[in-house]
Amino acid sequence: MADNNINYKELYEKLIIENQQLKEHLKKYTAPKRNKNYYENHKEEIIEKVKEYKERTGYDKKPPPEKIKEYSKRAYEKRKQKIL
């Protein structure tokens, strides 16, 4: 029985080390430093591109007043239905 505990402890330690190694390896692909450096160095250019895109597509963050009224009405009806 003591042998099993030792084996489990060794296995546990090996798995922890392997897990740490895999996490380090994965960081290279999921969040490389070069991407961060690129965005830091080209921040103004990216902001300008986003502004131009929003102007071209007519992107508007706020919904039109008709939609706001519709959403408010729907929310009011749901609250009313919950109470009843």
DSSP file (Angstrom, degrees, kcal/mol; ACC not computed):
  #  RESIDUE AA STRUCTURE BP1 BP2  ACC     N-H-->O    O-->H-N    N-H-->O    O-->H-N    TCO  KAPPA ALPHA  PHI   PSI    X-CA   Y-CA   Z-CA
    1    1 A M     >        0   0    0      0, 0.0     4,-1.5     0, 0.0     3,-0.0   0.000 360.0 360.0 360.0 -36.7    0.0    0.0    0.0
    2    2 A A  H  >  +     0   0    0      1,-0.2     4,-1.8     2,-0.2     5,-0.2   0.846 360.0  57.6 -65.9 -33.2    2.9    2.4    0.7
    3    3 A D  H  > S+     0   0    0      1,-0.2     4,-2.3     2,-0.2    -1,-0.2   0.895 103.2  52.9 -64.3 -39.5    4.3    1.6   -2.8
    4    4 A N  H  > S+     0   0    0      1,-0.2     4,-2.5     2,-0.2    -1,-0.2   0.905 107.2  51.4 -63.1 -41.4    1.1    2.8   -4.4
    5    5 A N  H  X S+     0   0    0     -4,-1.5     4,-2.3     1,-0.2    -1,-0.2   0.903 110.4  48.9 -62.6 -41.3    1.2    6.1   -2.5
    6    6 A I  H  X S+     0   0    0     -4,-1.8     4,-2.5     2,-0.2    -1,-0.2   0.918 111.3  49.7 -65.0 -42.8    4.7    6.8   -3.6
    7    7 A N  H  X S+     0   0    0     -4,-2.3     4,-2.7     1,-0.2    -2,-0.2   0.902 110.9  49.5 -63.2 -40.8    3.8    5.9   -7.2
    8    8 A Y  H  X S+     0   0    0     -4,-2.5     4,-2.8     2,-0.2    -1,-0.2   0.900 110.6  50.3 -65.7 -39.7    0.9    8.3   -7.1
    9    9 A K  H  X S+     0   0    0     -4,-2.3     4,-2.5     2,-0.2    -2,-0.2   0.929 112.7  46.1 -64.1 -44.2    3.0   11.1   -5.7
   10   10 A E  H  X S+     0   0    0     -4,-2.5     4,-2.5     2,-0.2    -2,-0.2   0.922 114.0  48.6 -63.3 -43.8    5.6   10.6   -8.4
   11   11 A L  H  X S+     0   0    0     -4,-2.7     4,-2.5    -5,-0.2    -2,-0.2   0.911 110.7  51.1 -62.2 -42.5    3.0   10.5  -11.1
   12   12 A Y  H  X S+     0   0    0     -4,-2.8     4,-2.1     2,-0.2    -2,-0.2   0.922 111.1  47.4 -60.9 -45.9    1.3   13.6   -9.7
   13   13 A E  H  X S+     0   0    0     -4,-2.5     4,-2.2     1,-0.2    -2,-0.2   0.902 111.9  50.3 -63.8 -41.5    4.6   15.5   -9.7
   14   14 A K  H  X S+     0   0    0     -4,-2.5     4,-2.7     1,-0.2    -1,-0.2   0.908 110.8  49.6 -62.7 -42.1    5.4   14.4  -13.2
   15   15 A L  H  X S+     0   0    0     -4,-2.5     4,-2.5     2,-0.2    -1,-0.2   0.878 109.3  51.4 -66.6 -37.3    2.0   15.5  -14.4
   16   16 A I  H  X S+     0   0    0     -4,-2.1     4,-2.2     2,-0.2    -1,-0.2   0.930 112.1  46.6 -64.2 -44.6    2.3   18.9  -12.8
   17   17 A I  H  X S+     0   0    0     -4,-2.2     4,-2.3     2,-0.2    -2,-0.2   0.925 113.4  48.7 -62.9 -44.5    5.7   19.4  -14.5
   18   18 A E  H  X S+     0   0    0     -4,-2.7     4,-2.5     1,-0.2    -2,-0.2   0.899 109.7  52.6 -62.5 -40.6    4.3   18.2  -17.8
   19   19 A N  H  X S+     0   0    0     -4,-2.5     4,-2.2     1,-0.2    -1,-0.2   0.912 109.4  48.9 -61.6 -43.4    1.3   20.5  -17.4
   20   20 A Q  H  X S+     0   0    0     -4,-2.2     4,-2.2     1,-0.2    -1,-0.2   0.902 111.0  50.4 -63.7 -41.0    3.6   23.5  -16.8
   21   21 A Q  H  X S+     0   0    0     -4,-2.3     4,-2.3     1,-0.2    -2,-0.2   0.912 110.5  49.3 -63.8 -42.2    5.7   22.7  -19.8
   22   22 A L  H  X S+     0   0    0     -4,-2.5     4,-2.5     2,-0.2    -1,-0.2   0.888 109.3  52.1 -65.5 -38.6    2.6   22.4  -22.0
   23   23 A K  H  X S+     0   0    0     -4,-2.2     4,-1.8     2,-0.2    -1,-0.2   0.919 110.6  48.0 -63.3 -42.9    1.3   25.8  -20.8
   24   24 A E  H  X S+     0   0    0     -4,-2.2     4,-0.8     1,-0.2    -2,-0.2   0.910 112.8  48.7 -62.8 -41.9    4.6   27.4  -21.6
   25   25 A H  H >X S+     0   0    0     -4,-2.3     3,-0.6     1,-0.2     4,-0.5   0.887 109.9  52.0 -65.0 -39.4    4.6   25.8  -25.0
   26   26 A L  H >X S+     0   0    0     -4,-2.5     4,-2.2     1,-0.2     3,-1.1   0.828  98.3  65.4 -68.0 -32.5    1.0   27.0  -25.7
   27   27 A K  H 3X S+     0   0    0     -4,-1.8     4,-1.7     1,-0.3    -1,-0.2   0.832  92.5  63.3 -59.4 -32.1    1.8   30.6  -24.8
   28   28 A K  H << S+     0   0    0     -4,-0.8    -1,-0.3    -3,-0.6    -2,-0.2   0.830 113.8  32.5 -61.9 -31.1    4.1   30.8  -27.8
   29   29 A Y  H << S+     0   0    0     -3,-1.1    -2,-0.2    -4,-0.5    -1,-0.2   0.757 120.9  45.2 -99.4 -28.3    1.2   30.2  -30.1
   30   30 A T  H  < S+     0   0    0     -4,-2.2    -3,-0.2     1,-0.2    -2,-0.2   0.852 130.1  10.4 -89.3 -35.1   -1.7   31.8  -28.3
   31   31 A A  S  < S-     0   0    0     -4,-1.7    -1,-0.2    -5,-0.3    -2,-0.1  -0.468  76.1-176.8-143.2  67.6   -0.2   35.2  -27.2
   32   32 A P    >>  -     0   0    0      0, 0.0     4,-1.1     0, 0.0     3,-0.7  -0.348  31.9-127.5 -69.4 149.9    3.1   35.7  -28.8
   33   33 A K  H 3> S+     0   0    0      1,-0.2     4,-2.8     2,-0.2     5,-0.2   0.804 104.7  67.7 -65.5 -29.3    5.0   38.9  -27.8
   34   34 A R  H 3> S+     0   0    0      1,-0.2     4,-2.3     2,-0.2    -1,-0.2   0.864  98.1  51.9 -63.2 -34.0    5.5   39.9  -31.4
   35   35 A N  H <> S+     0   0    0     -3,-0.7     4,-2.3     2,-0.2    -1,-0.2   0.928 110.5  47.8 -65.5 -43.5    1.7   40.5  -31.7
   36   36 A K  H  X S+     0   0    0     -4,-1.1     4,-2.2     1,-0.2    -2,-0.2   0.921 112.2  49.7 -62.9 -43.0    1.8   42.7  -28.7
   37   37 A N  H  X S+     0   0    0     -4,-2.8     4,-2.5     1,-0.2    -1,-0.2   0.910 109.0  52.7 -62.1 -41.7    4.8   44.6  -30.0
   38   38 A Y  H  X S+     0   0    0     -4,-2.3     4,-2.0     1,-0.2    -2,-0.2   0.941 111.3  45.2 -60.0 -47.9    3.1   45.1  -33.3
   39   39 A Y  H  < S+     0   0    0     -4,-2.3    -1,-0.2     1,-0.2    -2,-0.2   0.842 113.2  50.7 -68.5 -32.2    0.0   46.6  -31.8
   40   40 A E  H >< S+     0   0    0     -4,-2.2     3,-0.7    -5,-0.2    -1,-0.2   0.905 114.7  43.2 -69.3 -39.6    2.0   48.8  -29.5
   41   41 A N  H 3< S+     0   0    0     -4,-2.5    -2,-0.2     1,-0.2     3,-0.2   0.778 122.7  36.9 -77.0 -26.6    4.1   50.1  -32.3
   42   42 A H  T 3X S+     0   0    0     -4,-2.0     4,-2.2    -5,-0.2    -1,-0.2  -0.039  76.1 124.9-116.1  30.0    1.2   50.6  -34.8
   43   43 A K  H <> S+     0   0    0     -3,-0.7     4,-2.3     1,-0.2     5,-0.2   0.906  74.8  47.6 -58.8 -46.5   -1.4   51.8  -32.4
   44   44 A E  H  > S+     0   0    0      1,-0.2     4,-2.3     2,-0.2    -1,-0.2   0.902 111.0  51.5 -64.7 -41.1   -2.2   55.1  -34.2
   45   45 A E  H  > S+     0   0    0      1,-0.2     4,-2.3     2,-0.2    -1,-0.2   0.911 110.5  48.6 -61.9 -42.2   -2.5   53.3  -37.6
   46   46 A I  H  X S+     0   0    0     -4,-2.2     4,-2.3     2,-0.2    -1,-0.2   0.907 110.0  51.2 -66.1 -42.0   -4.9   50.7  -36.2
   47   47 A I  H  X S+     0   0    0     -4,-2.3     4,-2.2     1,-0.2    -1,-0.2   0.910 110.9  49.2 -61.9 -41.5   -7.1   53.4  -34.6
   48   48 A E  H  X S+     0   0    0     -4,-2.3     4,-2.6     2,-0.2    -2,-0.2   0.908 109.5  51.5 -63.6 -42.3   -7.2   55.3  -37.9
   49   49 A K  H  X S+     0   0    0     -4,-2.3     4,-2.4     1,-0.2    -2,-0.2   0.906 110.0  49.6 -61.3 -41.5   -8.1   52.1  -39.8
   50   50 A V  H  X S+     0   0    0     -4,-2.3     4,-2.4     2,-0.2    -1,-0.2   0.912 110.8  49.6 -65.0 -42.5  -11.0   51.4  -37.4
   51   51 A K  H  X S+     0   0    0     -4,-2.2     4,-2.2     1,-0.2    -2,-0.2   0.925 111.7  48.6 -61.6 -44.8  -12.3   55.0  -37.7
   52   52 A E  H  X S+     0   0    0     -4,-2.6     4,-2.5     1,-0.2    -2,-0.2   0.907 111.2  50.3 -62.3 -41.5  -12.2   54.8  -41.5
   53   53 A Y  H  X S+     0   0    0     -4,-2.4     4,-2.6     1,-0.2     6,-0.3   0.917 109.6  50.6 -63.3 -43.3  -14.0   51.4  -41.5
   54   54 A K  H  X>S+     0   0    0     -4,-2.4     5,-1.6     1,-0.2     4,-1.2   0.891 112.3  47.1 -62.9 -39.1  -16.7   52.8  -39.2
   55   55 A E  H  <5S+     0   0    0     -4,-2.2    -1,-0.2     2,-0.2    -2,-0.2   0.912 113.2  48.7 -68.0 -41.8  -17.2   55.7  -41.5
   56   56 A R  H  <5S+     0   0    0     -4,-2.5    -2,-0.2     1,-0.2    -1,-0.2   0.911 118.6  37.7 -64.0 -43.8  -17.3   53.6  -44.6
   57   57 A T  H  <5S-     0   0    0     -4,-2.6    -1,-0.2    -5,-0.2    -2,-0.2   0.608 105.9-122.0 -87.7 -11.7  -19.8   51.0  -43.2
   58   58 A G  T  <5 -     0   0    0     -4,-1.2    -3,-0.2    -5,-0.2     2,-0.2   0.811  42.7-178.4  75.6  28.8  -21.9   53.6  -41.3
   59   59 A Y      < -     0   0    0     -5,-1.6     2,-0.4    -6,-0.3    -1,-0.2  -0.429   5.3-174.9 -64.9 131.3  -21.4   51.8  -38.0
   60   60 A D        -     0   0    0     -2,-0.2    -1,-0.0     1,-0.1    -5,-0.0  -0.992  20.2-154.2-132.4 124.7  -23.2   53.5  -35.2
   61   61 A K  S    S+     0   0    0     -2,-0.4    -1,-0.1     2,-0.1    -2,-0.0   0.874  79.9  64.5 -66.9 -38.1  -22.8   52.3  -31.6
   62   62 A K  S    S-     0   0    0      1,-0.1    -2,-0.0     0, 0.0     0, 0.0  -0.691  85.7-125.0 -89.7 137.0  -26.2   53.5  -30.4
   63   63 A P        -     0   0    0      0, 0.0    -2,-0.1     0, 0.0     5,-0.1  -0.393  39.8 -89.3 -72.1 158.5  -29.3   52.0  -31.9
   64   64 A P    >>  -     0   0    0      0, 0.0     4,-1.9     0, 0.0     3,-0.6  -0.252  39.1-106.0 -65.5 158.3  -31.9   54.3  -33.4
   65   65 A P  H 3> S+     0   0    0      0, 0.0     4,-2.2     0, 0.0     5,-0.2   0.820 119.1  58.4 -56.8 -33.5  -34.6   55.8  -31.2
   66   66 A E  H 3> S+     0   0    0      1,-0.2     4,-2.2     2,-0.2     5,-0.1   0.917 106.9  47.4 -63.3 -41.5  -37.3   53.5  -32.6
   67   67 A K  H <> S+     0   0    0     -3,-0.6     4,-2.9     2,-0.2     5,-0.2   0.900 109.2  53.8 -65.9 -40.0  -35.3   50.4  -31.6
   68   68 A I  H  X S+     0   0    0     -4,-1.9     4,-2.5     1,-0.2    -1,-0.2   0.917 109.7  48.0 -60.9 -42.7  -34.7   51.8  -28.1
   69   69 A K  H  X S+     0   0    0     -4,-2.2     4,-2.5     2,-0.2    -1,-0.2   0.910 111.7  50.3 -62.7 -42.0  -38.5   52.3  -27.8
   70   70 A E  H  X S+     0   0    0     -4,-2.2     4,-2.3     2,-0.2    -2,-0.2   0.923 111.9  47.0 -62.8 -44.5  -39.1   48.8  -29.0
   71   71 A Y  H  X S+     0   0    0     -4,-2.9     4,-2.4     1,-0.2    -1,-0.2   0.908 112.7  49.8 -64.0 -41.8  -36.6   47.3  -26.6
   72   72 A S  H  X S+     0   0    0     -4,-2.5     4,-2.5    -5,-0.2    -2,-0.2   0.910 111.0  49.2 -63.7 -42.4  -38.0   49.3  -23.7
   73   73 A K  H  X S+     0   0    0     -4,-2.5     4,-2.5     2,-0.2    -1,-0.2   0.922 111.5  48.8 -63.0 -44.5  -41.6   48.2  -24.5
   74   74 A R  H  X S+     0   0    0     -4,-2.3     4,-2.0     1,-0.2    -2,-0.2   0.901 112.1  48.7 -63.1 -41.6  -40.5   44.5  -24.7
   75   75 A A  H  X S+     0   0    0     -4,-2.4     4,-2.3     2,-0.2    -1,-0.2   0.903 110.9  50.8 -64.9 -41.1  -38.7   44.8  -21.4
   76   76 A Y  H  X S+     0   0    0     -4,-2.5     4,-2.5     1,-0.2    -2,-0.2   0.922 109.9  49.7 -62.0 -44.7  -41.7   46.4  -19.8
   77   77 A E  H  X S+     0   0    0     -4,-2.5     4,-2.3     1,-0.2    -1,-0.2   0.880 110.4  50.5 -63.8 -38.0  -44.0   43.7  -21.1
   78   78 A K  H  X S+     0   0    0     -4,-2.0     4,-2.1     2,-0.2    -1,-0.2   0.916 111.2  48.0 -66.2 -42.4  -41.7   41.0  -19.7
   79   79 A R  H  X S+     0   0    0     -4,-2.3     4,-1.9     1,-0.2    -2,-0.2   0.916 112.5  49.4 -62.8 -42.0  -41.6   42.6  -16.3
   80   80 A K  H  X S+     0   0    0     -4,-2.5     4,-1.6     1,-0.2    -2,-0.2   0.897 110.6  50.3 -63.3 -41.0  -45.4   42.9  -16.3
   81   81 A Q  H  < S+     0   0    0     -4,-2.3    -1,-0.2     1,-0.2    -2,-0.2   0.864 107.5  54.0 -66.8 -36.2  -45.8   39.3  -17.3
   82   82 A K  H  < S+     0   0    0     -4,-2.1    -1,-0.2     1,-0.2    -2,-0.2   0.900 106.7  51.6 -64.1 -41.0  -43.4   38.2  -14.5
   83   83 A I  H  <        0   0    0     -4,-1.9    -1,-0.2     1,-0.3    -2,-0.2   0.894 360.0 360.0 -64.5 -40.1  -45.4   40.0  -11.9
   84   84 A L     <        0   0    0     -4,-1.6    -1,-0.3    -5,-0.1    -2,-0.2   0.468 360.0 360.0 -80.9 360.0  -48.7   38.4  -13.0
